[in-house]
Amino acid sequence: MRISVNNLVNYYKSMIKRIDNNAILTFYTYKKDRGFSVKKDNGKLLISEFGFKNQNLCVEEKDSVKIIKGITKLEFPRSHEIFVSTHNEN
């Protein structure tokens, strides 16, 4: 699925409430070489960033929006559309 980079934060907020535990929400560029994924795990979120920076963060749900905004500016500086996928961890 494709979304506008301007709608990424709003889409993230709505999806993070809907997904189940151990579900993974991934945002990436057209070439799929940069992006980040968010795994929901019992109220905590594990954010894995890949691209310009490679790091893993474990944050509370309420703190995640600020971090997502920062990652978006870093990983998608000239992107207009972002690709999104959702899947469950097996």
Buried (B, 14 or more C-beta within 10 A) or exposed (E): EEBEBEEBBEBBEEBBEEBEEEBBBBBBBEEEEBBBBBBBEEEEBBBBBBBEEEEEBEBEBEEBEEBBEEBBEBBBEEBEEBBBEBEEEE
